[in-house]
Structure formats: C-alpha cells, structure tokens
Amino acid sequence: MADHALERIVLLILASFSARRLANLNVGAAPIQDVNGGSCDFGLIGLAVMGQNLIMNGADHGFKVCAFNRTVSKVDRFLANEAQGKSIVGAHSLEEFVSNLKKPRVAMLLVQISPLFQARIC
C-alpha cells in the first residue's frame, strides 16, 4: 500500500515538472516582448459589440489598448476595419496579450453570456 502512495507522489512530481517545462516553451508563438511589460495601458478580452465599443472608447480617450478574442480572425477583422489608425494593438494568443500590457497589468474580460445561463437568471 505504501508503495502505491509513493508511486502516486512521484508521478505527481514528474507531471508537475513536465508541465512547468512545457509552459516555458514558446513553440510557434510570437516571441515574448519585454520582461518589464509591453506598451498597452490596458487589455480587453472579448470582441463582441460591447468589447469593441469599450476598446474604441479607450483609444479615443488617449489609452493604448490591447485586444484579444478566442476567435483570432475577429481580432484581425477588428484591426483592419474599426480599429484602423487607432492606438489599438491586437494579440493572437494569451501570451502575446499579456506581454503587450504595461505592469501592473490591467485586463478586462467581456464575453457573451451563454443562452443556458441566461435562461436560468432571467
């Protein structure tokens, strides 16, 4: 019995070590920018109607904003259309999103509510 417990502990330690090593890999992603943080004043995740409007409002008031969306094509479409020529930076991964933010990092999450959850609270 004690052997099985020891095996589980060793496996947990190895799994933790492997996860940490994998987390430090930067395969296929853009290189992380600056260790001290990027240049954006705040970031927003979620490019639905409210997210886009909040980003545009921040940029119109002198803030440099980083935008991210789970569907990366929405980021590209937003940057090419509504955000063109404004102080808005797009991110194609969460790592890139975080690296674009000044320290201390300020991020907002605006995602659409699921229909199932909407039905429960209304």
N, C-alpha and C positions, 0 to 999 in steps of 0.2 A: 504494500500500500504506500509506504514512504517513497519507494522508487518511482511510482506513478506521479506523486506530487512533485518530486524533484524534476522529473521529465517535463511536466507542465510548466514549472518555473523557468527551466532552461529554454523551452520553446518560446515562452512569452518574452524572455530577454532577447533571444535571437530575432524574433519578429519585430520587437521594438527597435533594435539596432538596424535591421534591414529597412524598416520604414523611414528612419531618420536619414539613412544613406540615400534612399530613393528620393526623399523630399529635397535633398540638396542638388539633385541632378537637374540640369536645365536643357533637356533634350527637345529640340525643335522650337523652343520658345525664343522670343526676342531676348537679348542679353539684359540682365537687370541693370538699371541705370546707376544711380548714385547711392552709396551706402547711407548717406545722410538724408535721403529722401529726394523726391523729384521737385517739380516746379508748380504743381497744381495746388490751389488753395483748398479745394475740397473735391470729393468724388461722389458720383451718384451711380448706383446700380439699378437698372430698370428703365428702359427707354419706351415705355408706353406714353400716353398723352401727358399725364402729369409729370413724369420724369423728364421728358423733353422740354416741357414748358419751364420747369424749375431750373434746368441747366441753362436754357436760353436767358432766363431772368438773371441768373447769377453772372453770366458772361456780359450781359448788358449793363450790369452794375459794377464792372471792373474786376470780377473774380476770374481766375483761370480755373477751369473745371475739367475734370477727367470723367468720361462717360464709359460705362461698360454695360453690356447686355449679354445674357446667356446665349441668345441667338446673335452670333457675331456679325452676320450680314446686316442686321439692324443698325449696328454701330457704323459700318461703312456707309450705309444709305443715309443715316442722320448727318454724318460728317460731310457728305457730298452735297446735301441739299440744305436743310435748315441751318446747320451749324457752319456752313462755309464762310470763311473770312472772320470768324469769331474766335475768342480765346478759349476754345474747347479742344481737348485732346481726347482721342479715342483709345481704348485699350481692348486688346483681343484675348486677354487672359487675365485671371485674377492676380497673377504675379505681376504682370505689367501694370495693372490698375494700381496695386499697392505701391509699386516702385515709382509711379508718377506723382504720388502725393507728398506734400511737404510734411515734415514732422513738427509737432504732433499731428498724426494723420486724422483727418475728418472725412467720414464717409457716411452716405445715406443710402438706405435700401428702400426702393419703391417698386414693389411688384404687385401685379394684379391678384386679386383675391380669387380663390377657386370657386366655381359655382356651388360645389358641395358645402363649403364653409359658409358661403353667402346665404344659402338656404337655411342653415342652422341658426344664424344670428338674426335673420330678418323675420 
